[in-house]
Amino acid sequence: MPLPANSVNWAAKVLAVTGKDIISEFRTRFAVNAIVMFALVTLTVISFALGVLQPAAEIMAAMFWIILFFAAMSGLAQAFIKEEESGTALILKLSCDGIVIFFGKFLFNLLLLIVLAILIVPLFIVLLNTTAENWLLFIAGLVLGMIGLSGATTIIAAIVSKASIKGALFTVLSFPILMPLLAAVIEITKIAFIDGRFSDAAAPIQMLIAFDVVMITLSVMLFDFVWRH
């Protein structure tokens, strides 16, 4: 998909970068296959390991986000790695501003996470025999968590794409940065599983919103330097 000319507005350029990645992913299906296979295998193993046991809500919430986190780690790193490996990174640098590339990749990673969530949530409910009692709170935490996860992993993927050891380094760098996000979303999910109210999850929701805003703001400020050096 050719990138729009300079006269086309900023949003169209962002969508063009996202569209290019979507077309590329349809051709290779590398990222989708990686996250889907990891999620399916992990869910199946945990289901067999638990058997008829029904862990507490805290454990179920932690397992849900551990599965989502590591499944995402298996695919989101490709956002920039394939650009470097295929030699298209230079074309992007010449064609777009850094902020356009960041938000284009951010949207693509967010779409991957949405696909992952659509797969994991029903399978998690069926295979592990659990469900959210407060679905509105659960979805709010899931959406805010995916936004923060996508924002953080986008700039981390840009950094890792320039390293010689890419896959392992991506997870190693992502985990400490995403620890506050994981702590907040696990707490929100736990409260949703026990039919808690939004007021019960006010503190982790505020922390999660703050993380999303700070992470995306810092990524926008630093991305152009990271991407071009």
C-alpha positions as CSV (number, residue, x, y, z in Angstrom):
1,M,0.0,0.0,0.0
2,P,1.6,3.3,-1.1
3,L,1.9,6.0,1.6
4,P,-0.2,9.0,1.0
5,A,1.3,12.2,-0.4
6,N,2.2,15.1,1.9
7,S,-1.1,16.8,1.2
8,V,-3.1,14.0,2.7
9,N,-3.9,14.6,6.4
10,W,-2.0,13.1,9.3
11,A,-4.6,10.5,10.2
12,A,-4.6,9.1,6.7
13,K,-0.8,8.7,6.9
14,V,-1.1,6.8,10.2
15,L,-3.8,4.6,8.7
16,A,-1.6,3.9,5.7
17,V,1.2,2.7,7.9
18,T,-1.3,0.5,9.8
19,G,-2.8,-0.8,6.5
20,K,0.6,-1.6,5.1
21,D,1.3,-3.8,8.2
22,I,-2.1,-5.5,8.0
23,I,-1.5,-6.4,4.4
24,S,2.0,-7.6,5.2
25,E,0.6,-9.7,8.1
26,F,-2.0,-11.3,5.9
27,R,0.7,-12.4,3.6
28,T,3.0,-14.0,6.3
29,R,0.6,-14.4,9.2
30,F,3.7,-14.6,11.5
31,A,2.6,-12.5,14.4
32,V,-1.0,-13.8,14.4
33,N,0.2,-17.4,14.2
34,A,2.7,-16.8,17.0
35,I,0.3,-15.2,19.5
36,V,-2.6,-17.6,18.6
37,M,-0.5,-20.8,19.0
38,F,1.1,-19.6,22.2
39,A,-2.3,-18.7,23.7
40,L,-3.9,-22.0,22.7
41,V,-1.0,-24.1,24.0
42,T,-0.8,-22.2,27.3
43,L,-4.5,-22.3,27.9
44,T,-4.6,-26.0,27.2
45,V,-1.7,-26.8,29.5
46,I,-3.1,-24.8,32.4
47,S,-6.6,-26.4,31.9
48,F,-5.1,-29.9,32.2
49,A,-2.9,-28.9,35.1
50,L,-5.8,-27.5,37.1
51,G,-8.3,-30.3,36.3
52,V,-11.3,-29.8,38.6
53,L,-9.6,-27.3,40.9
54,Q,-11.0,-23.8,41.1
55,P,-8.3,-21.4,42.2
56,A,-9.1,-18.1,43.9
57,A,-10.0,-15.0,41.9
58,E,-6.5,-13.5,42.5
59,I,-4.9,-16.6,40.9
60,M,-7.3,-16.7,37.9
61,A,-6.8,-13.0,37.2
62,A,-3.0,-13.4,37.4
63,M,-3.1,-16.4,35.0
64,F,-5.3,-14.5,32.5
65,W,-2.8,-11.7,32.2
66,I,0.2,-13.9,32.3
67,I,-1.2,-15.8,29.3
68,L,-2.1,-12.5,27.5
69,F,1.3,-10.9,28.3
70,F,3.5,-13.7,27.1
71,A,1.3,-14.4,24.0
72,A,1.7,-10.8,23.1
73,M,5.5,-10.9,23.6
74,S,5.7,-13.7,21.0
75,G,4.2,-11.5,18.2
76,L,4.4,-7.8,19.0
77,A,8.2,-7.6,18.5
78,Q,7.7,-8.1,14.8
79,A,6.3,-4.5,14.3
80,F,9.8,-3.2,13.5
81,I,11.9,-6.3,13.2
82,K,10.4,-7.2,9.8
83,E,11.0,-3.6,8.6
84,E,14.7,-3.9,9.4
85,E,15.0,-7.4,8.0
86,S,13.2,-6.6,4.8
87,G,15.0,-3.3,4.2
88,T,11.8,-1.2,4.3
89,A,12.8,0.7,7.4
90,L,14.7,3.3,5.3
91,I,11.7,3.9,3.1
92,L,9.5,4.6,6.1
93,K,12.1,7.0,7.6
94,L,12.2,8.9,4.3
95,S,8.4,8.9,3.8
96,C,6.9,9.6,7.2
97,D,7.6,11.6,10.4
98,G,8.4,9.5,13.5
99,I,5.1,10.3,15.2
100,V,3.2,9.0,12.1
101,I,5.2,5.7,12.2
102,F,4.7,5.3,15.9
103,F,0.9,5.7,15.8
104,G,0.7,3.5,12.7
105,K,2.5,0.7,14.5
106,F,0.7,1.4,17.7
107,L,-2.7,0.8,16.0
108,F,-1.4,-2.4,14.4
109,N,-0.2,-3.8,17.7
110,L,-3.5,-2.8,19.3
111,L,-5.4,-4.7,16.6
112,L,-3.2,-7.7,17.2
113,L,-4.0,-7.5,21.0
114,I,-7.8,-7.2,20.2
115,V,-7.6,-10.4,18.1
116,L,-5.7,-12.0,20.9
117,A,-8.3,-10.9,23.5
118,I,-11.2,-12.1,21.3
119,L,-9.5,-15.5,21.2
120,I,-8.4,-15.8,24.9
121,V,-11.4,-14.5,26.8
122,P,-14.0,-17.1,25.6
123,L,-11.5,-19.9,25.7
124,F,-10.4,-18.9,29.2
125,I,-14.0,-18.9,30.4
126,V,-14.7,-22.3,28.8
127,L,-11.5,-24.2,29.6
128,L,-10.9,-22.8,33.1
129,N,-14.6,-22.7,34.1
130,T,-14.6,-19.1,35.3
131,T,-16.1,-15.9,34.3
132,A,-16.2,-12.2,35.2
133,E,-19.1,-11.2,37.4
134,N,-18.8,-7.6,36.5
135,W,-18.3,-7.6,32.7
136,L,-18.2,-3.8,32.3
137,L,-15.3,-3.5,34.8
138,F,-13.5,-6.5,33.2
139,I,-13.8,-4.9,29.7
140,A,-12.7,-1.5,30.9
141,G,-9.5,-3.0,32.5
142,L,-8.9,-5.1,29.4
143,V,-9.1,-2.1,27.0
144,L,-7.0,0.1,29.2
145,G,-4.4,-2.7,29.7
146,M,-4.2,-3.3,25.9
147,I,-3.7,0.4,25.2
148,G,-0.8,0.6,27.6
149,L,0.6,-2.7,26.5
150,S,0.5,-1.6,22.8
151,G,2.0,1.8,23.6
152,A,4.9,0.4,25.6
153,T,5.8,-2.5,23.3
154,T,5.7,-0.3,20.2
155,I,8.7,1.8,21.3
156,I,10.4,-1.2,22.9
157,A,10.1,-3.1,19.6
158,A,11.7,-0.1,17.8
159,I,14.7,-0.3,20.2
160,V,15.0,-4.0,20.0
161,S,14.9,-4.1,16.1
162,K,18.4,-2.6,16.1
163,A,19.9,-5.2,18.4
164,S,21.4,-8.5,17.3
165,I,19.4,-10.6,19.8
166,K,15.9,-9.5,19.2
167,G,13.3,-11.9,20.5
168,A,14.7,-12.6,24.0
169,L,15.7,-8.9,24.5
170,F,12.1,-7.8,23.7
171,T,10.6,-9.7,26.6
172,V,13.4,-8.9,29.0
173,L,13.1,-5.1,28.3
174,S,9.2,-5.2,28.3
175,F,8.7,-7.0,31.6
176,P,10.1,-4.5,34.1
177,I,8.5,-1.5,32.2
178,L,5.1,-3.2,32.2
179,M,5.2,-4.4,35.8
180,P,3.0,-1.4,37.0
181,L,0.5,-2.1,34.2
182,L,0.4,-5.8,35.0
183,A,-0.1,-5.1,38.7
184,A,-3.0,-2.8,38.0
185,V,-4.8,-4.9,35.4
186,I,-4.5,-8.0,37.6
187,E,-6.1,-6.2,40.5
188,I,-8.9,-4.8,38.2
189,T,-9.6,-8.3,36.8
190,K,-9.7,-9.9,40.2
191,I,-12.3,-7.3,41.4
192,A,-14.3,-8.0,38.2
193,F,-14.2,-11.7,38.9
194,I,-15.7,-11.3,42.4
195,D,-18.4,-8.9,41.2
196,G,-16.7,-5.8,42.7
197,R,-17.8,-2.3,41.7
198,F,-15.9,0.4,39.9
199,S,-15.4,2.2,43.2
200,D,-13.6,-0.8,44.5
201,A,-11.1,-0.6,41.5
202,A,-10.7,3.2,41.6
203,A,-7.0,3.1,42.6
204,P,-5.8,0.5,40.0
205,I,-7.9,2.2,37.3
206,Q,-6.3,5.6,38.0
207,M,-2.9,4.0,38.1
208,L,-3.6,2.3,34.7
209,I,-4.8,5.5,33.1
210,A,-1.8,7.3,34.4
211,F,0.5,4.6,33.0
212,D,-1.1,4.7,29.6
213,V,-0.9,8.5,29.4
214,V,2.7,8.7,30.6
215,M,3.9,5.8,28.4
216,I,2.3,7.1,25.2
217,T,3.5,10.6,25.9
218,L,7.1,9.5,26.5
219,S,7.0,7.2,23.5
220,V,5.8,10.1,21.2
221,M,8.6,12.3,22.6
222,L,11.4,9.8,22.3
223,F,10.3,7.7,19.3
224,D,11.8,9.9,16.5
225,F,15.2,9.8,18.2
226,V,15.0,6.0,18.8
227,W,13.8,5.2,15.3
228,R,16.3,7.3,13.4
229,H,19.5,6.5,15.4
